[in-house]
Amino acid sequence: QVQLVESGGGLVQAGGSLRLSCVASGRTRTYDGMGWFRQAPGKEREFVAYITRTGSTTYYSDSVKGRFTISRDYAHYTLYLQMNSLKPEDTAVYYCAMRSDYSGNLASKDQFGYWGQGTQVAVSS
């Protein structure tokens, strides 16, 4: 089993920055792809960012491209999401996830078998 624990969420003004962290523990699958998703009230959980097993390639949704950066620290089993130039529409619960299925689209929730409990990000205008 793998456990994922996010932290770093909070309340920030528009234009501000936050850095989310996600620490993996348990039977850590160090070399799996990992991603960030978010879910706003009344909306579906959506893809935000993904980093490959080796960390060599990253992918972003159009809505966050150029503002968010995903990275990982293998030595500390930690995934990060640096969020800059935050907007009110970025308000959501953010989840980290570890990929367990490589048969489909990396932006699809069903490719990820392990999820954290989420951390709330609120951006005020």
Backbone atoms as SQL, in Angstrom:
CREATE TABLE atoms (id INTEGER PRIMARY KEY, chain TEXT, resi INTEGER, resn TEXT, atom TEXT, x REAL, y REAL, z REAL);
INSERT INTO atoms VALUES
  (1, 'A', 1, 'GLN', 'N', 0.830, -1.189, 0.000),
  (2, 'A', 1, 'GLN', 'CA', 0.000, 0.000, 0.000),
  (3, 'A', 1, 'GLN', 'C', 0.870, 1.246, 0.000),
  (4, 'A', 2, 'VAL', 'N', 0.362, 2.278, -0.618),
  (5, 'A', 2, 'VAL', 'CA', 1.038, 3.563, -0.683),
  (6, 'A', 2, 'VAL', 'C', 0.148, 4.606, -0.023),
  (7, 'A', 3, 'GLN', 'N', 0.731, 5.430, 0.805),
  (8, 'A', 3, 'GLN', 'CA', -0.002, 6.547, 1.397),
  (9, 'A', 3, 'GLN', 'C', 0.571, 7.849, 0.862),
  (10, 'A', 4, 'LEU', 'N', -0.307, 8.765, 0.524),
  (11, 'A', 4, 'LEU', 'CA', 0.080, 10.078, 0.016),
  (12, 'A', 4, 'LEU', 'C', -0.530, 11.143, 0.917),
  (13, 'A', 5, 'VAL', 'N', 0.287, 12.062, 1.371),
  (14, 'A', 5, 'VAL', 'CA', -0.195, 13.118, 2.264),
  (15, 'A', 5, 'VAL', 'C', 0.215, 14.472, 1.703),
  (16, 'A', 6, 'GLU', 'N', -0.789, 15.290, 1.381),
  (17, 'A', 6, 'GLU', 'CA', -0.539, 16.629, 0.849),
  (18, 'A', 6, 'GLU', 'C', -0.469, 17.650, 1.975),
  (19, 'A', 7, 'SER', 'N', 0.224, 18.734, 1.701),
  (20, 'A', 7, 'SER', 'CA', 0.265, 19.875, 2.617),
  (21, 'A', 7, 'SER', 'C', 0.596, 21.122, 1.812),
  (22, 'A', 8, 'GLY', 'N', 0.456, 22.270, 2.463),
  (23, 'A', 8, 'GLY', 'CA', 0.846, 23.513, 1.818),
  (24, 'A', 8, 'GLY', 'C', -0.290, 24.377, 1.328),
  (25, 'A', 9, 'GLY', 'N', -1.507, 23.881, 1.425),
  (26, 'A', 9, 'GLY', 'CA', -2.639, 24.688, 0.996),
  (27, 'A', 9, 'GLY', 'C', -2.892, 25.842, 1.942),
  (28, 'A', 10, 'GLY', 'N', -3.780, 26.733, 1.537),
  (29, 'A', 10, 'GLY', 'CA', -4.115, 27.875, 2.385),
  (30, 'A', 10, 'GLY', 'C', -4.871, 28.927, 1.615),
  (31, 'A', 11, 'LEU', 'N', -4.988, 30.089, 2.231),
  (32, 'A', 11, 'LEU', 'CA', -5.676, 31.232, 1.635),
  (33, 'A', 11, 'LEU', 'C', -4.636, 32.235, 1.165),
  (34, 'A', 12, 'VAL', 'N', -4.783, 32.671, -0.070),
  (35, 'A', 12, 'VAL', 'CA', -3.828, 33.609, -0.646),
  (36, 'A', 12, 'VAL', 'C', -4.582, 34.597, -1.531),
  (37, 'A', 13, 'GLN', 'N', -4.036, 35.786, -1.660),
  (38, 'A', 13, 'GLN', 'CA', -4.660, 36.776, -2.550),
  (39, 'A', 13, 'GLN', 'C', -4.308, 36.490, -4.004),
  (40, 'A', 14, 'ALA', 'N', -5.149, 36.939, -4.892),
  (41, 'A', 14, 'ALA', 'CA', -4.884, 36.787, -6.322),
  (42, 'A', 14, 'ALA', 'C', -3.520, 37.386, -6.655),
  (43, 'A', 15, 'GLY', 'N', -2.773, 36.664, -7.485),
  (44, 'A', 15, 'GLY', 'CA', -1.427, 37.085, -7.837),
  (45, 'A', 15, 'GLY', 'C', -0.356, 36.493, -6.943),
  (46, 'A', 16, 'GLY', 'N', -0.770, 35.883, -5.852),
  (47, 'A', 16, 'GLY', 'CA', 0.163, 35.299, -4.914),
  (48, 'A', 16, 'GLY', 'C', 0.622, 33.909, -5.316),
  (49, 'A', 17, 'SER', 'N', 1.401, 33.296, -4.432),
  (50, 'A', 17, 'SER', 'CA', 1.989, 31.981, -4.707),
  (51, 'A', 17, 'SER', 'C', 1.797, 31.042, -3.524),
  (52, 'A', 18, 'LEU', 'N', 1.757, 29.762, -3.847),
  (53, 'A', 18, 'LEU', 'CA', 1.755, 28.697, -2.853),
  (54, 'A', 18, 'LEU', 'C', 2.568, 27.542, -3.404),
  (55, 'A', 19, 'ARG', 'N', 3.141, 26.755, -2.502),
  (56, 'A', 19, 'ARG', 'CA', 3.797, 25.517, -2.917),
  (57, 'A', 19, 'ARG', 'C', 3.170, 24.354, -2.169),
  (58, 'A', 20, 'LEU', 'N', 2.609, 23.440, -2.921),
  (59, 'A', 20, 'LEU', 'CA', 2.027, 22.235, -2.341),
  (60, 'A', 20, 'LEU', 'C', 3.070, 21.124, -2.320),
  (61, 'A', 21, 'SER', 'N', 3.006, 20.304, -1.282),
  (62, 'A', 21, 'SER', 'CA', 3.884, 19.146, -1.168),
  (63, 'A', 21, 'SER', 'C', 3.042, 17.895, -0.997),
  (64, 'A', 22, 'CYS', 'N', 3.589, 16.774, -1.423),
  (65, 'A', 22, 'CYS', 'CA', 2.915, 15.486, -1.271),
  (66, 'A', 22, 'CYS', 'C', 3.986, 14.456, -0.943),
  (67, 'A', 23, 'VAL', 'N', 3.910, 13.897, 0.255),
  (68, 'A', 23, 'VAL', 'CA', 4.892, 12.916, 0.687),
  (69, 'A', 23, 'VAL', 'C', 4.309, 11.512, 0.565),
  (70, 'A', 24, 'ALA', 'N', 5.063, 10.633, -0.067),
  (71, 'A', 24, 'ALA', 'CA', 4.645, 9.250, -0.239),
  (72, 'A', 24, 'ALA', 'C', 5.309, 8.372, 0.810),
  (73, 'A', 25, 'SER', 'N', 4.548, 7.412, 1.324),
  (74, 'A', 25, 'SER', 'CA', 5.089, 6.466, 2.288),
  (75, 'A', 25, 'SER', 'C', 4.442, 5.108, 2.072),
  (76, 'A', 26, 'GLY', 'N', 4.921, 4.126, 2.819),
  (77, 'A', 26, 'GLY', 'CA', 4.423, 2.780, 2.642),
  (78, 'A', 26, 'GLY', 'C', 5.281, 2.062, 1.623),
  (79, 'A', 27, 'ARG', 'N', 4.656, 1.211, 0.820),
  (80, 'A', 27, 'ARG', 'CA', 5.390, 0.530, -0.239),
  (81, 'A', 27, 'ARG', 'C', 5.558, 1.511, -1.395),
  (82, 'A', 28, 'THR', 'N', 6.491, 2.401, -1.218),
  (83, 'A', 28, 'THR', 'CA', 6.622, 3.533, -2.121),
  (84, 'A', 28, 'THR', 'C', 7.052, 3.098, -3.510),
  (85, 'A', 29, 'ARG', 'N', 6.263, 3.457, -4.473),
  (86, 'A', 29, 'ARG', 'CA', 6.567, 3.146, -5.867),
  (87, 'A', 29, 'ARG', 'C', 7.300, 4.357, -6.443),
  (88, 'A', 30, 'THR', 'N', 8.561, 4.455, -6.099),
  (89, 'A', 30, 'THR', 'CA', 9.315, 5.662, -6.365),
  (90, 'A', 30, 'THR', 'C', 9.312, 6.059, -7.831),
  (91, 'A', 31, 'TYR', 'N', 9.298, 5.089, -8.699),
  (92, 'A', 31, 'TYR', 'CA', 9.486, 5.409, -10.099),
  (93, 'A', 31, 'TYR', 'C', 8.188, 5.399, -10.901),
  (94, 'A', 32, 'ASP', 'N', 7.070, 5.673, -10.249),
  (95, 'A', 32, 'ASP', 'CA', 5.828, 5.828, -10.984),
  (96, 'A', 32, 'ASP', 'C', 5.586, 7.289, -11.323),
  (97, 'A', 33, 'GLY', 'N', 4.828, 7.483, -12.379),
  (98, 'A', 33, 'GLY', 'CA', 4.419, 8.833, -12.705),
  (99, 'A', 33, 'GLY', 'C', 3.489, 9.369, -11.624),
  (100, 'A', 34, 'MET', 'N', 3.531, 10.670, -11.422),
  (101, 'A', 34, 'MET', 'CA', 2.683, 11.273, -10.408),
  (102, 'A', 34, 'MET', 'C', 2.018, 12.524, -10.953),
  (103, 'A', 35, 'GLY', 'N', 0.871, 12.840, -10.385),
  (104, 'A', 35, 'GLY', 'CA', 0.134, 13.987, -10.885),
  (105, 'A', 35, 'GLY', 'C', -0.570, 14.758, -9.792),
  (106, 'A', 36, 'TRP', 'N', -1.020, 15.935, -10.177),
  (107, 'A', 36, 'TRP', 'CA', -1.879, 16.764, -9.342),
  (108, 'A', 36, 'TRP', 'C', -3.214, 16.948, -10.054),
  (109, 'A', 37, 'PHE', 'N', -4.276, 16.819, -9.286),
  (110, 'A', 37, 'PHE', 'CA', -5.626, 17.090, -9.753),
  (111, 'A', 37, 'PHE', 'C', -6.260, 18.088, -8.792),
  (112, 'A', 38, 'ARG', 'N', -7.366, 18.687, -9.211),
  (113, 'A', 38, 'ARG', 'CA', -8.079, 19.585, -8.304),
  (114, 'A', 38, 'ARG', 'C', -9.581, 19.453, -8.527),
  (115, 'A', 39, 'GLN', 'N', -10.307, 19.786, -7.461),
  (116, 'A', 39, 'GLN', 'CA', -11.763, 19.712, -7.542),
  (117, 'A', 39, 'GLN', 'C', -12.363, 20.915, -6.842),
  (118, 'A', 40, 'ALA', 'N', -13.059, 21.725, -7.621),
  (119, 'A', 40, 'ALA', 'CA', -13.765, 22.881, -7.085),
  (120, 'A', 40, 'ALA', 'C', -15.175, 22.456, -6.684),
  (121, 'A', 41, 'PRO', 'N', -15.816, 23.194, -5.780),
  (122, 'A', 41, 'PRO', 'CA', -17.169, 22.840, -5.352),
  (123, 'A', 41, 'PRO', 'C', -18.128, 22.706, -6.521),
  (124, 'A', 42, 'GLY', 'N', -18.840, 21.603, -6.569),
  (125, 'A', 42, 'GLY', 'CA', -19.830, 21.382, -7.606),
  (126, 'A', 42, 'GLY', 'C', -19.272, 20.998, -8.962),
  (127, 'A', 43, 'LYS', 'N', -17.961, 20.769, -9.017),
  (128, 'A', 43, 'LYS', 'CA', -17.334, 20.430, -10.304),
  (129, 'A', 43, 'LYS', 'C', -16.637, 19.076, -10.229),
  (130, 'A', 44, 'GLU', 'N', -16.343, 18.548, -11.397),
  (131, 'A', 44, 'GLU', 'CA', -15.610, 17.287, -11.480),
  (132, 'A', 44, 'GLU', 'C', -14.138, 17.511, -11.110),
  (133, 'A', 45, 'ARG', 'N', -13.501, 16.460, -10.635),
  (134, 'A', 45, 'ARG', 'CA', -12.071, 16.532, -10.390),
  (135, 'A', 45, 'ARG', 'C', -11.355, 16.622, -11.731),
  (136, 'A', 46, 'GLU', 'N', -10.446, 17.581, -11.849),
  (137, 'A', 46, 'GLU', 'CA', -9.787, 17.806, -13.130),
  (138, 'A', 46, 'GLU', 'C', -8.272, 17.712, -13.015),
  (139, 'A', 47, 'PHE', 'N', -7.670, 17.373, -14.125),
  (140, 'A', 47, 'PHE', 'CA', -6.222, 17.245, -14.235),
  (141, 'A', 47, 'PHE', 'C', -5.572, 18.614, -14.146),
  (142, 'A', 48, 'VAL', 'N', -4.430, 18.670, -13.425),
  (143, 'A', 48, 'VAL', 'CA', -3.663, 19.908, -13.323),
  (144, 'A', 48, 'VAL', 'C', -2.275, 19.734, -13.933),
  (145, 'A', 49, 'ALA', 'N', -1.543, 18.717, -13.458),
  (146, 'A', 49, 'ALA', 'CA', -0.159, 18.544, -13.902),
  (147, 'A', 49, 'ALA', 'C', 0.278, 17.104, -13.697),
  (148, 'A', 50, 'TYR', 'N', 1.299, 16.710, -14.463),
  (149, 'A', 50, 'TYR', 'CA', 1.832, 15.344, -14.391),
  (150, 'A', 50, 'TYR', 'C', 3.331, 15.384, -14.615),
  (151, 'A', 51, 'ILE', 'N', 4.027, 14.487, -13.896),
  (152, 'A', 51, 'ILE', 'CA', 5.470, 14.343, -14.093),
  (153, 'A', 51, 'ILE', 'C', 5.767, 12.859, -14.291),
  (154, 'A', 52, 'THR', 'N', 6.632, 12.569, -15.257),
  (155, 'A', 52, 'THR', 'CA', 6.911, 11.189, -15.598),
  (156, 'A', 52, 'THR', 'C', 7.757, 10.490, -14.537),
  (157, 'A', 53, 'ARG', 'N', 7.897, 9.185, -14.731),
  (158, 'A', 53, 'ARG', 'CA', 8.653, 8.366, -13.773),
  (159, 'A', 53, 'ARG', 'C', 10.035, 8.928, -13.503),
  (160, 'A', 54, 'THR', 'N', 10.708, 9.357, -14.562),
  (161, 'A', 54, 'THR', 'CA', 12.087, 9.826, -14.417),
  (162, 'A', 54, 'THR', 'C', 12.165, 11.304, -14.064),
  (163, 'A', 55, 'GLY', 'N', 11.043, 11.995, -14.151),
  (164, 'A', 55, 'GLY', 'CA', 11.046, 13.427, -13.907),
  (165, 'A', 55, 'GLY', 'C', 11.514, 14.247, -15.086),
  (166, 'A', 56, 'SER', 'N', 11.739, 13.598, -16.213),
  (167, 'A', 56, 'SER', 'CA', 12.304, 14.302, -17.366),
  (168, 'A', 56, 'SER', 'C', 11.260, 15.082, -18.156),
  (169, 'A', 57, 'THR', 'N', 9.997, 14.706, -18.013),
  (170, 'A', 57, 'THR', 'CA', 8.938, 15.357, -18.803),
  (171, 'A', 57, 'THR', 'C', 7.763, 15.717, -17.899),
  (172, 'A', 58, 'THR', 'N', 7.203, 16.886, -18.165),
  (173, 'A', 58, 'THR', 'CA', 6.042, 17.341, -17.413),
  (174, 'A', 58, 'THR', 'C', 4.933, 17.757, -18.368),
  (175, 'A', 59, 'TYR', 'N', 3.712, 17.682, -17.874),
  (176, 'A', 59, 'TYR', 'CA', 2.539, 18.050, -18.657),
  (177, 'A', 59, 'TYR', 'C', 1.623, 18.906, -17.779),
  (178, 'A', 60, 'TYR', 'N', 0.944, 19.848, -18.409),
  (179, 'A', 60, 'TYR', 'CA', 0.073, 20.755, -17.668),
  (180, 'A', 60, 'TYR', 'C', -1.241, 20.965, -18.415),
  (181, 'A', 61, 'SER', 'N', -2.271, 21.237, -17.648),
  (182, 'A', 61, 'SER', 'CA', -3.511, 21.656, -18.280),
  (183, 'A', 61, 'SER', 'C', -3.308, 23.060, -18.839),
  (184, 'A', 62, 'ASP', 'N', -4.095, 23.414, -19.816),
  (185, 'A', 62, 'ASP', 'CA', -3.966, 24.737, -20.432),
  (186, 'A', 62, 'ASP', 'C', -4.223, 25.846, -19.418),
  (187, 'A', 63, 'SER', 'N', -5.076, 25.584, -18.447),
  (188, 'A', 63, 'SER', 'CA', -5.458, 26.621, -17.504),
  (189, 'A', 63, 'SER', 'C', -4.339, 26.992, -16.534),
  (190, 'A', 64, 'VAL', 'N', -3.340, 26.135, -16.359),
  (191, 'A', 64, 'VAL', 'CA', -2.273, 26.431, -15.409),
  (192, 'A', 64, 'VAL', 'C', -0.901, 26.542, -16.077),
  (193, 'A', 65, 'LYS', 'N', -0.822, 26.224, -17.345),
  (194, 'A', 65, 'LYS', 'CA', 0.455, 26.238, -18.048),
  (195, 'A', 65, 'LYS', 'C', 1.098, 27.617, -17.957),
  (196, 'A', 66, 'GLY', 'N', 2.375, 27.642, -17.615),
  (197, 'A', 66, 'GLY', 'CA', 3.084, 28.900, -17.482),
  (198, 'A', 66, 'GLY', 'C', 3.012, 29.515, -16.097),
  (199, 'A', 67, 'ARG', 'N', 2.117, 28.990, -15.255),
  (200, 'A', 67, 'ARG', 'CA', 1.974, 29.514, -13.890),
  (201, 'A', 67, 'ARG', 'C', 2.351, 28.480, -12.838),
  (202, 'A', 68, 'PHE', 'N', 2.080, 27.206, -13.109),
  (203, 'A', 68, 'PHE', 'CA', 2.360, 26.137, -12.157),
  (204, 'A', 68, 'PHE', 'C', 3.546, 25.307, -12.637),
  (205, 'A', 69, 'THR', 'N', 4.285, 24.761, -11.662),
  (206, 'A', 69, 'THR', 'CA', 5.409, 23.892, -11.977),
  (207, 'A', 69, 'THR', 'C', 5.362, 22.662, -11.076),
  (208, 'A', 70, 'ILE', 'N', 5.372, 21.494, -11.700),
  (209, 'A', 70, 'ILE', 'CA', 5.399, 20.241, -10.955),
  (210, 'A', 70, 'ILE', 'C', 6.833, 19.731, -10.916),
  (211, 'A', 71, 'SER', 'N', 7.231, 19.189, -9.765),
  (212, 'A', 71, 'SER', 'CA', 8.576, 18.639, -9.628),
  (213, 'A', 71, 'SER', 'C', 8.543, 17.533, -8.576),
  (214, 'A', 72, 'ARG', 'N', 9.640, 16.764, -8.508),
  (215, 'A', 72, 'ARG', 'CA', 9.671, 15.687, -7.527),
  (216, 'A', 72, 'ARG', 'C', 11.073, 15.535, -6.972),
  (217, 'A', 73, 'ASP', 'N', 11.126, 15.111, -5.710),
  (218, 'A', 73, 'ASP', 'CA', 12.381, 14.860, -5.003),
  (219, 'A', 73, 'ASP', 'C', 12.392, 13.380, -4.661),
  (220, 'A', 74, 'TYR', 'N', 13.173, 12.613, -5.418),
  (221, 'A', 74, 'TYR', 'CA', 13.186, 11.173, -5.226),
  (222, 'A', 74, 'TYR', 'C', 13.751, 10.785, -3.865),
  (223, 'A', 75, 'ALA', 'N', 14.743, 11.522, -3.408),
  (224, 'A', 75, 'ALA', 'CA', 15.398, 11.173, -2.138),
  (225, 'A', 75, 'ALA', 'C', 14.435, 11.248, -0.962),
  (226, 'A', 76, 'HIS', 'N', 13.446, 12.139, -1.076),
  (227, 'A', 76, 'HIS', 'CA', 12.510, 12.335, 0.028),
  (228, 'A', 76, 'HIS', 'C', 11.089, 11.929, -0.332),
  (229, 'A', 77, 'TYR', 'N', 10.939, 11.180, -1.440),
  (230, 'A', 77, 'TYR', 'CA', 9.624, 10.671, -1.856),
  (231, 'A', 77, 'TYR', 'C', 8.576, 11.786, -1.859),
  (232, 'A', 78, 'THR', 'N', 8.956, 12.939, -2.350),
  (233, 'A', 78, 'THR', 'CA', 8.072, 14.092, -2.286),
  (234, 'A', 78, 'THR', 'C', 7.780, 14.656, -3.668),
  (235, 'A', 79, 'LEU', 'N', 6.527, 14.986, -3.878),
  (236, 'A', 79, 'LEU', 'CA', 6.055, 15.642, -5.092),
  (237, 'A', 79, 'LEU', 'C', 5.689, 17.074, -4.731),
  (238, 'A', 80, 'TYR', 'N', 5.989, 18.006, -5.625),
  (239, 'A', 80, 'TYR', 'CA', 5.683, 19.413, -5.369),
  (240, 'A', 80, 'TYR', 'C', 4.819, 19.989, -6.487),
  (241, 'A', 81, 'LEU', 'N', 4.088, 21.039, -6.127),
  (242, 'A', 81, 'LEU', 'CA', 3.407, 21.859, -7.125),
  (243, 'A', 81, 'LEU', 'C', 3.602, 23.315, -6.723),
  (244, 'A', 82, 'GLN', 'N', 4.455, 24.005, -7.470),
  (245, 'A', 82, 'GLN', 'CA', 4.664, 25.435, -7.253),
  (246, 'A', 82, 'GLN', 'C', 3.610, 26.190, -8.049),
  (247, 'A', 83, 'MET', 'N', 2.820, 26.984, -7.351),
  (248, 'A', 83, 'MET', 'CA', 1.728, 27.712, -8.001),
  (249, 'A', 83, 'MET', 'C', 1.973, 29.198, -7.882),
  (250, 'A', 84, 'ASN', 'N', 2.165, 29.854, -9.011),
  (251, 'A', 84, 'ASN', 'CA', 2.401, 31.301, -9.055),
  (252, 'A', 84, 'ASN', 'C', 1.252, 31.993, -9.780),
  (253, 'A', 85, 'SER', 'N', 1.175, 33.286, -9.610),
  (254, 'A', 85, 'SER', 'CA', 0.147, 34.104, -10.271),
  (255, 'A', 85, 'SER', 'C', -1.235, 33.483, -10.081),
  (256, 'A', 86, 'LEU', 'N', -1.540, 33.149, -8.869),
  (257, 'A', 86, 'LEU', 'CA', -2.802, 32.463, -8.588),
  (258, 'A', 86, 'LEU', 'C', -4.004, 33.341, -8.886),
  (259, 'A', 87, 'LYS', 'N', -5.070, 32.692, -9.340),
  (260, 'A', 87, 'LYS', 'CA', -6.308, 33.366, -9.705),
  (261, 'A', 87, 'LYS', 'C', -7.448, 32.793, -8.851),
  (262, 'A', 88, 'PRO', 'N', -8.511, 33.557, -8.681),
  (263, 'A', 88, 'PRO', 'CA', -9.654, 33.023, -7.919),
  (264, 'A', 88, 'PRO', 'C', -10.174, 31.704, -8.475),
  (265, 'A', 89, 'GLU', 'N', -10.098, 31.518, -9.781),
  (266, 'A', 89, 'GLU', 'CA', -10.582, 30.269, -10.382),
  (267, 'A', 89, 'GLU', 'C', -9.678, 29.075, -10.079),
  (268, 'A', 90, 'ASP', 'N', -8.537, 29.298, -9.434),
  (269, 'A', 90, 'ASP', 'CA', -7.692, 28.188, -8.989),
  (270, 'A', 90, 'ASP', 'C', -8.166, 27.622, -7.654),
  (271, 'A', 91, 'THR', 'N', -9.147, 28.253, -7.043),
  (272, 'A', 91, 'THR', 'CA', -9.674, 27.776, -5.768),
  (273, 'A', 91, 'THR', 'C', -10.263, 26.377, -5.915),
  (274, 'A', 92, 'ALA', 'N', -9.762, 25.458, -5.096),
  (275, 'A', 92, 'ALA', 'CA', -10.186, 24.061, -5.182),
  (276, 'A', 92, 'ALA', 'C', -9.467, 23.261, -4.097),
  (277, 'A', 93, 'VAL', 'N', -9.886, 22.025, -3.942),
  (278, 'A', 93, 'VAL', 'CA', -9.110, 21.064, -3.173),
  (279, 'A', 93, 'VAL', 'C', -8.151, 20.396, -4.149),
  (280, 'A', 94, 'TYR', 'N', -6.886, 20.386, -3.799),
  (281, 'A', 94, 'TYR', 'CA', -5.859, 19.828, -4.668),
  (282, 'A', 94, 'TYR', 'C', -5.427, 18.459, -4.132),
  (283, 'A', 95, 'TYR', 'N', -5.363, 17.496, -5.053),
  (284, 'A', 95, 'TYR', 'CA', -5.015, 16.125, -4.712),
  (285, 'A', 95, 'TYR', 'C', -3.765, 15.694, -5.469),
  (286, 'A', 96, 'CYS', 'N', -2.872, 15.015, -4.779),
  (287, 'A', 96, 'CYS', 'CA', -1.781, 14.361, -5.508),
  (288, 'A', 96, 'CYS', 'C', -2.171, 12.909, -5.722),
  (289, 'A', 97, 'ALA', 'N', -1.607, 12.318, -6.749),
  (290, 'A', 97, 'ALA', 'CA', -1.960, 10.958, -7.113),
  (291, 'A', 97, 'ALA', 'C', -0.764, 10.268, -7.737),
  (292, 'A', 98, 'MET', 'N', -0.713, 8.954, -7.516),
  (293, 'A', 98, 'MET', 'CA', 0.358, 8.146, -8.084),
  (294, 'A', 98, 'MET', 'C', -0.234, 7.216, -9.139),
  (295, 'A', 99, 'ARG', 'N', 0.399, 7.195, -10.285),
  (296, 'A', 99, 'ARG', 'CA', -0.135, 6.426, -11.401),
  (297, 'A', 99, 'ARG', 'C', 0.104, 4.936, -11.210),
  (298, 'A', 100, 'SER', 'N', -0.923, 4.155, -11.552),
  (299, 'A', 100, 'SER', 'CA', -0.825, 2.703, -11.435),
  (300, 'A', 100, 'SER', 'C', -1.187, 2.006, -12.733),
  (301, 'A', 101, 'ASP', 'N', -1.675, 2.764, -13.699),
  (302, 'A', 101, 'ASP', 'CA', -2.101, 2.191, -14.975),
  (303, 'A', 101, 'ASP', 'C', -1.532, 3.070, -16.080),
  (304, 'A', 102, 'TYR', 'N', -0.814, 2.439, -16.999),
  (305, 'A', 102, 'TYR', 'CA', -0.178, 3.196, -18.070),
  (306, 'A', 102, 'TYR', 'C', -0.815, 2.890, -19.428),
  (307, 'A', 103, 'SER', 'N', -2.057, 2.443, -19.409),
  (308, 'A', 103, 'SER', 'CA', -2.713, 2.053, -20.652),
  (309, 'A', 103, 'SER', 'C', -3.446, 3.187, -21.334),
  (310, 'A', 104, 'GLY', 'N', -3.676, 4.284, -20.640),
  (311, 'A', 104, 'GLY', 'CA', -4.506, 5.337, -21.213),
  (312, 'A', 104, 'GLY', 'C', -3.900, 6.713, -21.085),
  (313, 'A', 105, 'ASN', 'N', -4.770, 7.701, -21.116),
  (314, 'A', 105, 'ASN', 'CA', -4.377, 9.103, -21.076),
  (315, 'A', 105, 'ASN', 'C', -3.880, 9.485, -19.682),
  (316, 'A', 106, 'LEU', 'N', -2.716, 10.100, -19.592),
  (317, 'A', 106, 'LEU', 'CA', -2.146, 10.441, -18.298),
  (318, 'A', 106, 'LEU', 'C', -2.966, 11.482, -17.548),
  (319, 'A', 107, 'ALA', 'N', -3.840, 12.172, -18.232),
  (320, 'A', 107, 'ALA', 'CA', -4.684, 13.182, -17.592),
  (321, 'A', 107, 'ALA', 'C', -5.996, 12.604, -17.067),
  (322, 'A', 108, 'SER', 'N', -6.164, 11.319, -17.225),
  (323, 'A', 108, 'SER', 'CA', -7.399, 10.674, -16.799),
  (324, 'A', 108, 'SER', 'C', -7.272, 10.143, -15.381),
  (325, 'A', 109, 'LYS', 'N', -8.279, 10.419, -14.558),
  (326, 'A', 109, 'LYS', 'CA', -8.245, 9.991, -13.153),
  (327, 'A', 109, 'LYS', 'C', -8.089, 8.482, -13.010),
  (328, 'A', 110, 'ASP', 'N', -8.644, 7.719, -13.937),
  (329, 'A', 110, 'ASP', 'CA', -8.637, 6.261, -13.775),
  (330, 'A', 110, 'ASP', 'C', -7.265, 5.637, -13.990),
  (331, 'A', 111, 'GLN', 'N', -6.288, 6.443, -14.382),
  (332, 'A', 111, 'GLN', 'CA', -4.922, 5.947, -14.523),
  (333, 'A', 111, 'GLN', 'C', -4.176, 5.944, -13.185),
  (334, 'A', 112, 'PHE', 'N', -4.799, 6.536, -12.165),
  (335, 'A', 112, 'PHE', 'CA', -4.129, 6.732, -10.876),
  (336, 'A', 112, 'PHE', 'C', -4.819, 5.898, -9.798),
  (337, 'A', 113, 'GLY', 'N', -4.044, 5.023, -9.163),
  (338, 'A', 113, 'GLY', 'CA', -4.606, 4.119, -8.178),
  (339, 'A', 113, 'GLY', 'C', -4.448, 4.568, -6.742),
  (340, 'A', 114, 'TYR', 'N', -3.620, 5.570, -6.523),
  (341, 'A', 114, 'TYR', 'CA', -3.365, 6.043, -5.157),
  (342, 'A', 114, 'TYR', 'C', -3.580, 7.548, -5.103),
  (343, 'A', 115, 'TRP', 'N', -4.314, 7.975, -4.082),
  (344, 'A', 115, 'TRP', 'CA', -4.673, 9.380, -3.945),
  (345, 'A', 115, 'TRP', 'C', -4.422, 9.856, -2.518),
  (346, 'A', 116, 'GLY', 'N', -4.062, 11.137, -2.397),
  (347, 'A', 116, 'GLY', 'CA', -3.992, 11.749, -1.086),
  (348, 'A', 116, 'GLY', 'C', -5.365, 12.219, -0.646),
  (349, 'A', 117, 'GLN', 'N', -5.411, 12.805, 0.535),
  (350, 'A', 117, 'GLN', 'CA', -6.689, 13.244, 1.106),
  (351, 'A', 117, 'GLN', 'C', -7.078, 14.642, 0.629),
  (352, 'A', 118, 'GLY', 'N', -6.138, 15.345, 0.017),
  (353, 'A', 118, 'GLY', 'CA', -6.433, 16.675, -0.518),
  (354, 'A', 118, 'GLY', 'C', -6.022, 17.794, 0.417),
  (355, 'A', 119, 'THR', 'N', -5.703, 18.937, -0.172),
  (356, 'A', 119, 'THR', 'CA', -5.388, 20.134, 0.588),
  (357, 'A', 119, 'THR', 'C', -6.113, 21.309, -0.065),
  (358, 'A', 120, 'GLN', 'N', -6.741, 22.143, 0.749),
  (359, 'A', 120, 'GLN', 'CA', -7.576, 23.229, 0.240),
  (360, 'A', 120, 'GLN', 'C', -6.731, 24.437, -0.153),
  (361, 'A', 121, 'VAL', 'N', -6.997, 24.951, -1.335),
  (362, 'A', 121, 'VAL', 'CA', -6.393, 26.202, -1.796),
  (363, 'A', 121, 'VAL', 'C', -7.522, 27.176, -2.071),
  (364, 'A', 122, 'ALA', 'N', -7.444, 28.348, -1.477),
  (365, 'A', 122, 'ALA', 'CA', -8.454, 29.379, -1.691),
  (366, 'A', 122, 'ALA', 'C', -7.750, 30.656, -2.122),
  (367, 'A', 123, 'VAL', 'N', -8.192, 31.234, -3.221),
  (368, 'A', 123, 'VAL', 'CA', -7.583, 32.447, -3.758),
  (369, 'A', 123, 'VAL', 'C', -8.640, 33.547, -3.749),
  (370, 'A', 124, 'SER', 'N', -8.354, 34.604, -3.031),
  (371, 'A', 124, 'SER', 'CA', -9.305, 35.711, -2.930),
  (372, 'A', 124, 'SER', 'C', -8.986, 36.776, -3.981),
  (373, 'A', 125, 'SER', 'N', -10.038, 37.442, -4.426),
  (374, 'A', 125, 'SER', 'CA', -9.855, 38.463, -5.467),
  (375, 'A', 125, 'SER', 'C', -9.577, 39.825, -4.859);
